[in-house]
Amino acid sequence: MEGKRLYVGNLTYSVKEDQLKDLFSQYGEVVSVKIIEQKGFGFVEMATSEEAQAAMDALNQTVFEGRTMRIDEARPMQPRREFDRGPGGGSGYGRGRGHGGGRNY
């Protein structure tokens, strides 16, 4: 494992960042914890990739707060696209007020 940041999935919506920090700190220094509220997942960053690997090996598929956690190496965030225009892109004229700036003189 190269990264130090872990994806933690299938969390209860009531879990708190301090709870995850306490759980993961058994395997090394926890640098940061971020829970994505109302989505049931979060991220834990460990100090080293070795600590991240140890935490993932120990905690993946274990039950925490009544749910089986899924832990994996976090992937870099991909740029979000509002919609797929298909091949060839698009003209870019579909947004805004169109040509002319919306002023009438």
KOLDO-710519 format. One record per atom (N, C-alpha, C, O): residue number from 1; chain; atom name; y, z, x. Coordinates in pm, whole numbers, always signed. Example, Ala and Ser with C-alpha at 12.3 -4.5 7.8 and 13.67 -1.06 7.14 Angstrom:
! KOLDO-710519
+-----+--------+-------+--------+--------+--------+
! num ! chaine ! atome !      y !      z !      x !
+-----+--------+-------+--------+--------+--------+
!   1 !      A !     N !   -569 !   +780 !  +1319 !
!   1 !      A !    CA !   -450 !   +780 !  +1230 !
!   1 !      A !     C !   -330 !   +780 !  +1320 !
!   1 !      A !     O !   -332 !   +846 !  +1424 !
!   2 !      A !     N !   -225 !   +708 !  +1285 !
!   2 !      A !    CA !   -106 !   +714 !  +1367 !
!   2 !      A !     C !     +3 !   +787 !  +1290 !
!   2 !      A !     O !   +114 !   +804 !  +1341 !
+-----+--------+-------+--------+--------+--------+
***
This chain:
! KOLDO-710519
+-----+--------+-------+--------+--------+--------+
! num ! chaine ! atome !      y !      z !      x !
+-----+--------+-------+--------+--------+--------+
!   1 !      A !     N !   -118 !     +0 !    +85 !
!   1 !      A !    CA !     +0 !     +0 !     +0 !
!   1 !      A !     C !   +123 !     +0 !    +89 !
!   1 !      A !     O !   +133 !    +78 !   +184 !
!   2 !      A !     N !   +216 !    -87 !    +59 !
!   2 !      A !    CA !   +338 !    -95 !   +139 !
!   2 !      A !     C !   +451 !    -13 !    +80 !
!   2 !      A !     O !   +529 !    +48 !   +153 !
!   3 !      A !     N !   +460 !    -10 !    -52 !
!   3 !      A !    CA !   +574 !    +54 !   -116 !
!   3 !      A !     C !   +558 !   +203 !   -132 !
!   3 !      A !     O !   +449 !   +259 !   -117 !
!   4 !      A !     N !   +669 !   +266 !   -162 !
!   4 !      A !    CA !   +671 !   +410 !   -185 !
!   4 !      A !     C !   +699 !   +442 !   -331 !
!   4 !      A !     O !   +696 !   +558 !   -371 !
!   5 !      A !     N !   +726 !   +339 !   -409 !
!   5 !      A !    CA !   +764 !   +358 !   -549 !
!   5 !      A !     C !   +645 !   +325 !   -638 !
!   5 !      A !     O !   +581 !   +221 !   -624 !
!   6 !      A !     N !   +617 !   +417 !   -732 !
!   6 !      A !    CA !   +503 !   +402 !   -821 !
!   6 !      A !     C !   +548 !   +383 !   -965 !
!   6 !      A !     O !   +643 !   +446 !  -1012 !
!   7 !      A !     N !   +478 !   +296 !  -1035 !
!   7 !      A !    CA !   +492 !   +281 !  -1179 !
!   7 !      A !     C !   +396 !   +380 !  -1244 !
!   7 !      A !     O !   +280 !   +388 !  -1205 !
!   8 !      A !     N !   +444 !   +457 !  -1341 !
!   8 !      A !    CA !   +361 !   +554 !  -1412 !
!   8 !      A !     C !   +367 !   +519 !  -1560 !
!   8 !      A !     O !   +471 !   +536 !  -1625 !
!   9 !      A !     N !   +257 !   +470 !  -1613 !
!   9 !      A !    CA !   +254 !   +424 !  -1751 !
!   9 !      A !     C !   +173 !   +513 !  -1842 !
!   9 !      A !     O !    +97 !   +599 !  -1797 !
!  10 !      A !     N !   +189 !   +491 !  -1972 !
!  10 !      A !    CA !   +121 !   +562 !  -2079 !
!  10 !      A !     C !   +159 !   +710 !  -2084 !
!  10 !      A !     O !    +74 !   +797 !  -2105 !
!  11 !      A !     N !   +287 !   +738 !  -2064 !
!  11 !      A !    CA !   +337 !   +875 !  -2073 !
!  11 !      A !     C !   +372 !   +909 !  -2217 !
!  11 !      A !     O !   +404 !   +821 !  -2297 !
!  12 !      A !     N !   +366 !  +1037 !  -2250 !
!  12 !      A !    CA !   +415 !  +1080 !  -2381 !
!  12 !      A !     C !   +567 !  +1068 !  -2380 !
!  12 !      A !     O !   +630 !  +1078 !  -2275 !
!  13 !      A !     N !   +624 !  +1046 !  -2497 !
!  13 !      A !    CA !   +769 !  +1031 !  -2505 !
!  13 !      A !     C !   +842 !  +1162 !  -2477 !
!  13 !      A !     O !   +962 !  +1161 !  -2451 !
!  14 !      A !     N !   +771 !  +1273 !  -2483 !
!  14 !      A !    CA !   +835 !  +1403 !  -2462 !
!  14 !      A !     C !   +830 !  +1451 !  -2317 !
!  14 !      A !     O !   +886 !  +1557 !  -2286 !
!  15 !      A !     N !   +766 !  +1376 !  -2228 !
!  15 !      A !    CA !   +754 !  +1421 !  -2089 !
!  15 !      A !     C !   +891 !  +1423 !  -2022 !
!  15 !      A !     O !   +976 !  +1338 !  -2049 !
!  16 !      A !     N !   +911 !  +1520 !  -1935 !
!  16 !      A !    CA !  +1038 !  +1537 !  -1864 !
!  16 !      A !     C !  +1021 !  +1501 !  -1717 !
!  16 !      A !     O !   +911 !  +1509 !  -1662 !
!  17 !      A !     N !  +1131 !  +1462 !  -1653 !
!  17 !      A !    CA !  +1127 !  +1423 !  -1512 !
!  17 !      A !     C !  +1077 !  +1537 !  -1424 !
!  17 !      A !     O !  +1003 !  +1513 !  -1328 !
!  18 !      A !     N !  +1116 !  +1661 !  -1456 !
!  18 !      A !    CA !  +1070 !  +1776 !  -1376 !
!  18 !      A !     C !   +918 !  +1791 !  -1381 !
!  18 !      A !     O !   +856 !  +1830 !  -1282 !
!  19 !      A !     N !   +858 !  +1759 !  -1495 !
!  19 !      A !    CA !   +713 !  +1768 !  -1507 !
!  19 !      A !     C !   +644 !  +1668 !  -1414 !
!  19 !      A !     O !   +547 !  +1702 !  -1346 !
!  20 !      A !     N !   +695 !  +1545 !  -1411 !
!  20 !      A !    CA !   +636 !  +1445 !  -1322 !
!  20 !      A !     C !   +659 !  +1482 !  -1177 !
!  20 !      A !     O !   +570 !  +1465 !  -1093 !
!  21 !      A !     N !   +777 !  +1533 !  -1146 !
!  21 !      A !    CA !   +806 !  +1574 !  -1008 !
!  21 !      A !     C !   +708 !  +1681 !   -963 !
!  21 !      A !     O !   +655 !  +1674 !   -852 !
!  22 !      A !     N !   +685 !  +1781 !  -1047 !
!  22 !      A !    CA !   +590 !  +1887 !  -1013 !
!  22 !      A !     C !   +450 !  +1831 !   -991 !
!  22 !      A !     O !   +381 !  +1870 !   -897 !
!  23 !      A !     N !   +407 !  +1740 !  -1078 !
!  23 !      A !    CA !   +274 !  +1682 !  -1068 !
!  23 !      A !     C !   +257 !  +1602 !   -939 !
!  23 !      A !     O !   +159 !  +1619 !   -867 !
!  24 !      A !     N !   +353 !  +1515 !   -909 !
!  24 !      A !    CA !   +341 !  +1427 !   -793 !
!  24 !      A !     C !   +368 !  +1499 !   -662 !
!  24 !      A !     O !   +322 !  +1454 !   -557 !
!  25 !      A !     N !   +442 !  +1610 !   -665 !
!  25 !      A !    CA !   +474 !  +1681 !   -541 !
!  25 !      A !     C !   +351 !  +1745 !   -477 !
!  25 !      A !     O !   +357 !  +1788 !   -361 !
!  26 !      A !     N !   +241 !  +1751 !   -549 !
!  26 !      A !    CA !   +115 !  +1798 !   -489 !
!  26 !      A !     C !    +66 !  +1703 !   -380 !
!  26 !      A !     O !    -18 !  +1740 !   -298 !
!  27 !      A !     N !   +118 !  +1580 !   -379 !
!  27 !      A !    CA !    +69 !  +1477 !   -287 !
!  27 !      A !     C !   +172 !  +1437 !   -183 !
!  27 !      A !     O !   +149 !  +1345 !   -105 !
!  28 !      A !     N !   +287 !  +1504 !   -182 !
!  28 !      A !    CA !   +390 !  +1476 !    -83 !
!  28 !      A !     C !   +529 !  +1498 !   -141 !
!  28 !      A !     O !   +545 !  +1552 !   -250 !
!  29 !      A !     N !   +628 !  +1454 !    -65 !
!  29 !      A !    CA !   +767 !  +1472 !   -105 !
!  29 !      A !     C !   +807 !  +1367 !   -208 !
!  29 !      A !     O !   +794 !  +1247 !   -185 !
!  30 !      A !     N !   +855 !  +1414 !   -321 !
!  30 !      A !    CA !   +904 !  +1325 !   -426 !
!  30 !      A !     C !  +1052 !  +1301 !   -402 !
!  30 !      A !     O !  +1132 !  +1394 !   -404 !
!  31 !      A !     N !  +1089 !  +1175 !   -380 !
!  31 !      A !    CA !  +1228 !  +1138 !   -355 !
!  31 !      A !     C !  +1305 !  +1126 !   -485 !
!  31 !      A !     O !  +1418 !  +1175 !   -496 !
!  32 !      A !     N !  +1245 !  +1062 !   -585 !
!  32 !      A !    CA !  +1313 !  +1045 !   -714 !
!  32 !      A !     C !  +1212 !  +1023 !   -825 !
!  32 !      A !     O !  +1099 !   +979 !   -802 !
!  33 !      A !     N !  +1255 !  +1056 !   -946 !
!  33 !      A !    CA !  +1176 !  +1034 !  -1067 !
!  33 !      A !     C !  +1270 !   +975 !  -1171 !
!  33 !      A !     O !  +1380 !  +1026 !  -1192 !
!  34 !      A !     N !  +1226 !   +869 !  -1237 !
!  34 !      A !    CA !  +1305 !   +808 !  -1344 !
!  34 !      A !     C !  +1212 !   +776 !  -1460 !
!  34 !      A !     O !  +1118 !   +697 !  -1445 !
!  35 !      A !     N !  +1238 !   +837 !  -1574 !
!  35 !      A !    CA !  +1160 !   +808 !  -1695 !
!  35 !      A !     C !  +1242 !   +716 !  -1783 !
!  35 !      A !     O !  +1360 !   +741 !  -1808 !
!  36 !      A !     N !  +1180 !   +610 !  -1829 !
!  36 !      A !    CA !  +1245 !   +517 !  -1921 !
!  36 !      A !     C !  +1219 !   +572 !  -2062 !
!  36 !      A !     O !  +1109 !   +559 !  -2116 !
!  37 !      A !     N !  +1321 !   +634 !  -2118 !
!  37 !      A !    CA !  +1305 !   +705 !  -2246 !
!  37 !      A !     C !  +1263 !   +610 !  -2357 !
!  37 !      A !     O !  +1306 !   +495 !  -2364 !
!  38 !      A !     N !  +1178 !   +661 !  -2443 !
!  38 !      A !    CA !  +1127 !   +591 !  -2561 !
!  38 !      A !     C !  +1047 !   +465 !  -2526 !
!  38 !      A !     O !  +1023 !   +381 !  -2612 !
!  39 !      A !     N !  +1005 !   +453 !  -2400 !
!  39 !      A !    CA !   +922 !   +340 !  -2361 !
!  39 !      A !     C !   +785 !   +385 !  -2313 !
!  39 !      A !     O !   +691 !   +305 !  -2308 !
!  40 !      A !     N !   +771 !   +513 !  -2278 !
!  40 !      A !    CA !   +641 !   +564 !  -2237 !
!  40 !      A !     C !   +601 !   +532 !  -2095 !
!  40 !      A !     O !   +482 !   +530 !  -2063 !
!  41 !      A !     N !   +699 !   +505 !  -2009 !
!  41 !      A !    CA !   +667 !   +484 !  -1868 !
!  41 !      A !     C !   +783 !   +531 !  -1782 !
!  41 !      A !     O !   +891 !   +561 !  -1831 !
!  42 !      A !     N !   +757 !   +535 !  -1652 !
!  42 !      A !    CA !   +860 !   +578 !  -1559 !
!  42 !      A !     C !   +824 !   +537 !  -1418 !
!  42 !      A !     O !   +725 !   +466 !  -1395 !
!  43 !      A !     N !   +904 !   +583 !  -1323 !
!  43 !      A !    CA !   +884 !   +551 !  -1183 !
!  43 !      A !     C !   +898 !   +678 !  -1101 !
!  43 !      A !     O !   +984 !   +762 !  -1127 !
!  44 !      A !     N !   +812 !   +690 !  -1000 !
!  44 !      A !    CA !   +819 !   +801 !   -906 !
!  44 !      A !     C !   +825 !   +742 !   -767 !
!  44 !      A !     O !   +741 !   +659 !   -730 !
!  45 !      A !     N !   +924 !   +783 !   -689 !
!  45 !      A !    CA !   +934 !   +737 !   -551 !
!  45 !      A !     C !   +895 !   +851 !   -459 !
!  45 !      A !     O !   +949 !   +961 !   -466 !
!  46 !      A !     N !   +799 !   +823 !   -371 !
!  46 !      A !    CA !   +752 !   +921 !   -274 !
!  46 !      A !     C !   +821 !   +894 !   -140 !
!  46 !      A !     O !   +877 !   +787 !   -120 !
!  47 !      A !     N !   +816 !   +991 !    -49 !
!  47 !      A !    CA !   +883 !   +978 !    +81 !
!  47 !      A !     C !   +816 !   +874 !   +171 !
!  47 !      A !     O !   +885 !   +806 !   +247 !
!  48 !      A !     N !   +684 !   +861 !   +163 !
!  48 !      A !    CA !   +613 !   +765 !   +247 !
!  48 !      A !     C !   +514 !   +685 !   +163 !
!  48 !      A !     O !   +476 !   +727 !    +54 !
!  49 !      A !     N !   +474 !   +571 !   +214 !
!  49 !      A !    CA !   +376 !   +489 !   +143 !
!  49 !      A !     C !   +239 !   +559 !   +141 !
!  49 !      A !     O !   +162 !   +541 !    +47 !
!  50 !      A !     N !   +211 !   +639 !   +244 !
!  50 !      A !    CA !    +84 !   +713 !   +247 !
!  50 !      A !     C !    +79 !   +818 !   +135 !
!  50 !      A !     O !    -24 !   +836 !    +70 !
!  51 !      A !     N !   +192 !   +886 !   +114 !
!  51 !      A !    CA !   +198 !   +984 !     +6 !
!  51 !      A !     C !   +187 !   +916 !   -130 !
!  51 !      A !     O !   +123 !   +968 !   -222 !
!  52 !      A !     N !   +250 !   +801 !   -143 !
!  52 !      A !    CA !   +241 !   +726 !   -269 !
!  52 !      A !     C !    +97 !   +684 !   -296 !
!  52 !      A !     O !    +49 !   +693 !   -409 !
!  53 !      A !     N !    +29 !   +638 !   -192 !
!  53 !      A !    CA !   -111 !   +597 !   -207 !
!  53 !      A !     C !   -198 !   +716 !   -247 !
!  53 !      A !     O !   -285 !   +704 !   -333 !
!  54 !      A !     N !   -175 !   +832 !   -183 !
!  54 !      A !    CA !   -253 !   +952 !   -214 !
!  54 !      A !     C !   -232 !   +994 !   -359 !
!  54 !      A !     O !   -327 !  +1029 !   -428 !
!  55 !      A !     N !   -108 !   +990 !   -406 !
!  55 !      A !    CA !    -78 !  +1027 !   -544 !
!  55 !      A !     C !   -143 !   +929 !   -641 !
!  55 !      A !     O !   -200 !   +970 !   -742 !
!  56 !      A !     N !   -135 !   +800 !   -610 !
!  56 !      A !    CA !   -194 !   +700 !   -697 !
!  56 !      A !     C !   -346 !   +717 !   -703 !
!  56 !      A !     O !   -405 !   +712 !   -811 !
!  57 !      A !     N !   -409 !   +736 !   -588 !
!  57 !      A !    CA !   -554 !   +753 !   -584 !
!  57 !      A !     C !   -599 !   +875 !   -665 !
!  57 !      A !     O !   -700 !   +871 !   -734 !
!  58 !      A !     N !   -522 !   +984 !   -655 !
!  58 !      A !    CA !   -560 !  +1108 !   -721 !
!  58 !      A !     C !   -528 !  +1110 !   -871 !
!  58 !      A !     O !   -603 !  +1168 !   -949 !
!  59 !      A !     N !   -418 !  +1047 !   -911 !
!  59 !      A !    CA !   -369 !  +1063 !  -1048 !
!  59 !      A !     C !   -395 !   +946 !  -1142 !
!  59 !      A !     O !   -388 !   +963 !  -1263 !
!  60 !      A !     N !   -424 !   +828 !  -1089 !
!  60 !      A !    CA !   -448 !   +713 !  -1176 !
!  60 !      A !     C !   -567 !   +740 !  -1268 !
!  60 !      A !     O !   -672 !   +787 !  -1224 !
!  61 !      A !     N !   -549 !   +710 !  -1395 !
!  61 !      A !    CA !   -652 !   +728 !  -1498 !
!  61 !      A !     C !   -687 !   +875 !  -1524 !
!  61 !      A !     O !   -795 !   +905 !  -1574 !
!  62 !      A !     N !   -595 !   +966 !  -1491 !
!  62 !      A !    CA !   -615 !  +1107 !  -1526 !
!  62 !      A !     C !   -531 !  +1139 !  -1650 !
!  62 !      A !     O !   -433 !  +1072 !  -1679 !
!  63 !      A !     N !   -572 !  +1243 !  -1721 !
!  63 !      A !    CA !   -504 !  +1283 !  -1844 !
!  63 !      A !     C !   -391 !  +1379 !  -1810 !
!  63 !      A !     O !   -410 !  +1478 !  -1740 !
!  64 !      A !     N !   -271 !  +1347 !  -1860 !
!  64 !      A !    CA !   -153 !  +1431 !  -1842 !
!  64 !      A !     C !    -83 !  +1442 !  -1976 !
!  64 !      A !     O !    -47 !  +1340 !  -2036 !
!  65 !      A !     N !    -64 !  +1563 !  -2023 !
!  65 !      A !    CA !     +0 !  +1587 !  -2153 !
!  65 !      A !     C !    -72 !  +1511 !  -2265 !
!  65 !      A !     O !     -9 !  +1462 !  -2358 !
!  66 !      A !     N !   -206 !  +1504 !  -2254 !
!  66 !      A !    CA !   -285 !  +1444 !  -2361 !
!  66 !      A !     C !   -302 !  +1293 !  -2356 !
!  66 !      A !     O !   -364 !  +1235 !  -2444 !
!  67 !      A !     N !   -247 !  +1228 !  -2253 !
!  67 !      A !    CA !   -259 !  +1081 !  -2243 !
!  67 !      A !     C !   -309 !  +1042 !  -2105 !
!  67 !      A !     O !   -277 !  +1108 !  -2005 !
!  68 !      A !     N !   -387 !   +935 !  -2099 !
!  68 !      A !    CA !   -441 !   +887 !  -1972 !
!  68 !      A !     C !   -336 !   +802 !  -1902 !
!  68 !      A !     O !   -300 !   +694 !  -1949 !
!  69 !      A !     N !   -287 !   +852 !  -1789 !
!  69 !      A !    CA !   -182 !   +781 !  -1715 !
!  69 !      A !     C !   -239 !   +659 !  -1643 !
!  69 !      A !     O !   -353 !   +658 !  -1598 !
!  70 !      A !     N !   -156 !   +557 !  -1634 !
!  70 !      A !    CA !   -186 !   +440 !  -1553 !
!  70 !      A !     C !    -83 !   +435 !  -1441 !
!  70 !      A !     O !    +37 !   +426 !  -1467 !
!  71 !      A !     N !   -129 !   +442 !  -1318 !
!  71 !      A !    CA !    -38 !   +445 !  -1204 !
!  71 !      A !     C !    -68 !   +326 !  -1115 !
!  71 !      A !     O !   -183 !   +297 !  -1083 !
!  72 !      A !     N !    +39 !   +258 !  -1076 !
!  72 !      A !    CA !    +26 !   +139 !   -992 !
!  72 !      A !     C !   +149 !   +131 !   -902 !
!  72 !      A !     O !   +249 !   +197 !   -926 !
!  73 !      A !     N !   +139 !    +49 !   -800 !
!  73 !      A !    CA !   +256 !    +26 !   -715 !
!  73 !      A !     C !   +361 !    -46 !   -797 !
!  73 !      A !     O !   +332 !   -146 !   -863 !
!  74 !      A !     N !   +484 !     +4 !   -793 !
!  74 !      A !    CA !   +592 !    -59 !   -869 !
!  74 !      A !     C !   +624 !   -194 !   -809 !
!  74 !      A !     O !   +629 !   -210 !   -687 !
!  75 !      A !     N !   +646 !   -291 !   -895 !
!  75 !      A !    CA !   +684 !   -426 !   -850 !
!  75 !      A !     C !   +835 !   -439 !   -858 !
!  75 !      A !     O !   +899 !   -375 !   -942 !
!  76 !      A !     N !   +892 !   -521 !   -772 !
!  76 !      A !    CA !  +1037 !   -544 !   -782 !
!  76 !      A !     C !  +1072 !   -603 !   -918 !
!  76 !      A !     O !   +996 !   -682 !   -975 !
!  77 !      A !     N !  +1186 !   -563 !   -969 !
!  77 !      A !    CA !  +1229 !   -612 !  -1100 !
!  77 !      A !     C !  +1262 !   -760 !  -1092 !
!  77 !      A !     O !  +1334 !   -805 !  -1003 !
!  78 !      A !     N !  +1209 !   -835 !  -1187 !
!  78 !      A !    CA !  +1237 !   -979 !  -1195 !
!  78 !      A !     C !  +1366 !   -999 !  -1275 !
!  78 !      A !     O !  +1393 !   -923 !  -1367 !
!  79 !      A !     N !  +1444 !  -1100 !  -1240 !
!  79 !      A !    CA !  +1564 !  -1127 !  -1320 !
!  79 !      A !     C !  +1525 !  -1159 !  -1463 !
!  79 !      A !     O !  +1431 !  -1235 !  -1486 !
!  80 !      A !     N !  +1597 !  -1102 !  -1557 !
!  80 !      A !    CA !  +1566 !  -1125 !  -1699 !
!  80 !      A !     C !  +1640 !  -1248 !  -1748 !
!  80 !      A !     O !  +1757 !  -1270 !  -1716 !
!  81 !      A !     N !  +1569 !  -1328 !  -1827 !
!  81 !      A !    CA !  +1631 !  -1443 !  -1890 !
!  81 !      A !     C !  +1634 !  -1417 !  -2039 !
!  81 !      A !     O !  +1539 !  -1363 !  -2096 !
!  82 !      A !     N !  +1743 !  -1454 !  -2102 !
!  82 !      A !    CA !  +1756 !  -1428 !  -2245 !
!  82 !      A !     C !  +1655 !  -1510 !  -2325 !
!  82 !      A !     O !  +1602 !  -1462 !  -2426 !
!  83 !      A !     N !  +1630 !  -1630 !  -2282 !
!  83 !      A !    CA !  +1532 !  -1714 !  -2349 !
!  83 !      A !     C !  +1490 !  -1821 !  -2251 !
!  83 !      A !     O !  +1559 !  -1849 !  -2153 !
!  84 !      A !     N !  +1377 !  -1881 !  -2278 !
!  84 !      A !    CA !  +1324 !  -1985 !  -2190 !
!  84 !      A !     C !  +1370 !  -2120 !  -2242 !
!  84 !      A !     O !  +1337 !  -2160 !  -2354 !
!  85 !      A !     N !  +1444 !  -2189 !  -2161 !
!  85 !      A !    CA !  +1495 !  -2320 !  -2201 !
!  85 !      A !     C !  +1395 !  -2431 !  -2175 !
!  85 !      A !     O !  +1415 !  -2545 !  -2216 !
!  86 !      A !     N !  +1287 !  -2397 !  -2108 !
!  86 !      A !    CA !  +1188 !  -2499 !  -2077 !
!  86 !      A !     C !  +1231 !  -2578 !  -1954 !
!  86 !      A !     O !  +1329 !  -2544 !  -1889 !
!  87 !      A !     N !  +1157 !  -2682 !  -1923 !
!  87 !      A !    CA !  +1189 !  -2759 !  -1803 !
!  87 !      A !     C !  +1325 !  -2827 !  -1813 !
!  87 !      A !     O !  +1366 !  -2871 !  -1920 !
!  88 !      A !     N !  +1393 !  -2834 !  -1702 !
!  88 !      A !    CA !  +1520 !  -2904 !  -1697 !
!  88 !      A !     C !  +1641 !  -2818 !  -1724 !
!  88 !      A !     O !  +1754 !  -2865 !  -1712 !
!  89 !      A !     N !  +1620 !  -2692 !  -1758 !
!  89 !      A !    CA !  +1735 !  -2604 !  -1781 !
!  89 !      A !     C !  +1807 !  -2639 !  -1909 !
!  89 !      A !     O !  +1744 !  -2675 !  -2008 !
!  90 !      A !     N !  +1938 !  -2629 !  -1905 !
!  90 !      A !    CA !  +2017 !  -2660 !  -2024 !
!  90 !      A !     C !  +2159 !  -2689 !  -1981 !
!  90 !      A !     O !  +2193 !  -2677 !  -1863 !
!  91 !      A !     N !  +2240 !  -2725 !  -2074 !
!  91 !      A !    CA !  +2376 !  -2763 !  -2040 !
!  91 !      A !     C !  +2467 !  -2643 !  -2019 !
!  91 !      A !     O !  +2568 !  -2654 !  -1950 !
!  92 !      A !     N !  +2433 !  -2529 !  -2076 !
!  92 !      A !    CA !  +2518 !  -2412 !  -2063 !
!  92 !      A !     C !  +2630 !  -2408 !  -2164 !
!  92 !      A !     O !  +2712 !  -2316 !  -2159 !
!  93 !      A !     N !  +2636 !  -2504 !  -2256 !
!  93 !      A !    CA !  +2745 !  -2507 !  -2353 !
!  93 !      A !     C !  +2713 !  -2430 !  -2480 !
!  93 !      A !     O !  +2795 !  -2428 !  -2572 !
!  94 !      A !     N !  +2597 !  -2367 !  -2488 !
!  94 !      A !    CA !  +2557 !  -2301 !  -2610 !
!  94 !      A !     C !  +2621 !  -2166 !  -2633 !
!  94 !      A !     O !  +2598 !  -2105 !  -2738 !
!  95 !      A !     N !  +2701 !  -2116 !  -2540 !
!  95 !      A !    CA !  +2759 !  -1983 !  -2554 !
!  95 !      A !     C !  +2910 !  -1990 !  -2566 !
!  95 !      A !     O !  +2971 !  -2094 !  -2541 !
!  96 !      A !     N !  +2966 !  -1881 !  -2605 !
!  96 !      A !    CA !  +3112 !  -1871 !  -2608 !
!  96 !      A !     C !  +3171 !  -1946 !  -2725 !
!  96 !      A !     O !  +3104 !  -1975 !  -2824 !
!  97 !      A !     N !  +3298 !  -1978 !  -2711 !
!  97 !      A !    CA !  +3370 !  -2044 !  -2820 !
!  97 !      A !     C !  +3370 !  -2195 !  -2804 !
!  97 !      A !     O !  +3433 !  -2265 !  -2884 !
!  98 !      A !     N !  +3304 !  -2244 !  -2705 !
!  98 !      A !    CA !  +3299 !  -2388 !  -2687 !
!  98 !      A !     C !  +3417 !  -2438 !  -2606 !
!  98 !      A !     O !  +3483 !  -2359 !  -2538 !
!  99 !      A !     N !  +3443 !  -2567 !  -2612 !
!  99 !      A !    CA !  +3551 !  -2628 !  -2534 !
!  99 !      A !     C !  +3685 !  -2599 !  -2601 !
!  99 !      A !     O !  +3691 !  -2586 !  -2723 !
! 100 !      A !     N !  +3787 !  -2590 !  -2526 !
! 100 !      A !    CA !  +3920 !  -2579 !  -2583 !
! 100 !      A !     C !  +3975 !  -2438 !  -2586 !
! 100 !      A !     O !  +4094 !  -2420 !  -2614 !
! 101 !      A !     N !  +3895 !  -2339 !  -2559 !
! 101 !      A !    CA !  +3945 !  -2203 !  -2546 !
! 101 !      A !     C !  +3983 !  -2134 !  -2675 !
! 101 !      A !     O !  +4021 !  -2017 !  -2670 !
! 102 !      A !     N !  +3975 !  -2198 !  -2788 !
! 102 !      A !    CA !  +3998 !  -2133 !  -2916 !
! 102 !      A !     C !  +4144 !  -2115 !  -2953 !
! 102 !      A !     O !  +4173 !  -2042 !  -3049 !
! 103 !      A !     N !  +4238 !  -2177 !  -2883 !
! 103 !      A !    CA !  +4380 !  -2164 !  -2918 !
! 103 !      A !     C !  +4427 !  -2290 !  -2989 !
! 103 !      A !     O !  +4389 !  -2402 !  -2952 !
! 104 !      A !     N !  +4509 !  -2271 !  -3089 !
! 104 !      A !    CA !  +4567 !  -2385 !  -3160 !
! 104 !      A !     C !  +4718 !  -2380 !  -3141 !
! 104 !      A !     O !  +4783 !  -2286 !  -3187 !
! 105 !      A !     N !  +4775 !  -2478 !  -3074 !
! 105 !      A !    CA !  +4920 !  -2482 !  -3050 !
! 105 !      A !     C !  +4986 !  -2581 !  -3141 !
! 105 !      A !     O !  +5107 !  -2598 !  -3136 !
+-----+--------+-------+--------+--------+--------+
***
